[in-house]
Amino acid sequence: MELPGALPLGELAAAFATLPVFPLFDLAYYIVSVLYLKYEPGAVEMSRRSPFASWLCAMLHCFGSYILADLLLGESPLYYFSNHSNVVLATAVWYLIFFCPMNLFYKCVSFLPIKLVFVAMKEVVRVRKIAAGVHHGHHHGWFVMMATGWVKGSGVALMSNFEQLLRGVWRPESNEILHMSFPTKASLYGTLLFTLQQTHWLPISEANLIFFFTMFMIVCKVFMTATHSHASPFAPVEDFICPVFFGSVTSGHASHHHDHHGASHDVSHPPPPPAKSKEELNEGTRKRKAKKAE
C-alpha cells in the first residue's frame, strides 16, 4: 500500500489548502501587522498627532503586499481597497490597538501566548499569498511569477522605507533589499519553490507544498517570536553556500576597513601648512599695523 493511502496526509493537505482565510486568519494577520506598527518608535505619538497618517501606515502594514503586487502587474494600487470587508476589519483593528480605553485590546493581543497564536495564523495567510502571487503570474514567465509571489509574501517589508516617510522618518540604511529579514528571505525561497512547482520542476502537489511550507513558517516564526530572536534559520546554509558561489568579503572588507581608517587618520592629522616666506610675513605685519592705525 502506498504511503498516501496509508496516511491521510494528502487529504489533510488538500483540506488545509482550501481552508478559508477570511475573517479569522485575516483578522490575525491585521492584528500582528498593526502590533508591529505600534512597536515602531513614535508610532503612538503620531496616532495622537495625526490619526490619518497613522491609519495610512496601518493600511500599508495590512495591504502593502497587495498594493505593490498590483503596481508590478500594471493594475491600480487602490484595487484591493474595493474589498470593503477587509478594509473595515483592518480599520477596526487599528482603532482598537491604538485607541481602546486603558489599552485593553492591545494588552490582550500582545500577551505572549495569545500573540503566538496570531503569529502562527499570520503565516498561514502569508504562504497563501505567495502561492496566489505565483499562480497569478503563471502566464507571464518565471521572473514575473517570482516577483509577484515575493512581493505578495513580503511587500510590507519591501515598502518599509515609504511607510517610514509617512511617519516622518527616513532611514535608507534599513533598506529591506540590503538587509533582508527572515520573512523576506523565506518569502523569496518559498516563491522559488512554488514557481518550480507551477512549472512542473518540483514533483509535489500545490496543496502539499502549501501545507509543508506553512508548517515550516509557523514553527520558525513562533519560535523566533517566543524567544525574541532575530537569527535566521537560513544563516548556517547561507554561510556555507555563499562563500563558495559568491566569494568571501573578508579580504575586501579588511582592505576597506584599512582604507577607511587611513582616510580617518588623514582627516584627523592633516599635513602642516607650508611655511610662509619672509616677504609674506612682512606683508602680514604691515597689514596688521595699518589696521591698528585705522
Phi, psi and omega in degrees: 000136181287157182299314179300333178281330181282326181244139180280033184294318180298318179292322178297316180295320180295319178293321179295321182292334180262006180293126181292140181264343178258133007259344191294309182291322175296321177300315178298321178299316181292322181297311181294321181296315181287330174300315179297327176295318181293334177290341182293140179300131178083000183292321180293316179298321179295324181295331177278322183283321182215085181301326180294318177297321178296319178296318178299318178297320178296320179293325176293321178294326182274323188236012182300324180295321179292319181298313182293322178295320178296321178297319180294327183267007176076023179255170182291132178293346178266004186300317185292338180288356173285347174278083188301324183297317180293319181294317179295318180296315179295322178295320178296320178296315179301314183295317183292322181290323184266331191233007178295137180304135179060018178058031185296315182296316179298317180296325180290309186285339178270357174296124196307311180301321179288320180298322179297324177296316179295322178298316178297318180293327178296322180293332174299315180293320182300312182294323176298321180293321177298312180298319179293321179296316178296318179294325180295322181266017186300325184270007183247005178102168185300314185297316180294321177301313182289320180296316181292316179296321181294313182289333175294327181274333185221027182298328180297314180292322181292336178262014187298324180295321177293321178294325177296323178298323178295331178270004179078025181238142177225107180231080181296338179290346179267020180305127184292334177292322181282325183231083185287133173279172181300314180300323180292315178294317181296322177295322179294313180292321177296322177299319178298317179296315181291328176293316176297324179291319181293328180267011174066026173268344179244113186281072178209148180285156180297323180296317179294320180295318177300316183296309185291319180290326176295318178298320177298314181295321180296313182299314183295311185291321179295317179296316181294322179290319182293325182262001182055041183261144175246007180286132181277133176292347177278348188302314180300319180292317180295321179295334179274321187274316187301316178298332181288316186266332186240001178082166180263147180260007186296308183294316179296321179294321180294319178296317178295321179298318180294316179297322181296315180290327176297318178295320179296322180296321179295323181289322183288329184232079181291154179296148182294146180293151180297144182294140180283146179285169181296324179294319180294321178296316178297321180295321178294319178297319180297320181292319180296320178295321178296323180294321179294321179297322179293000000 
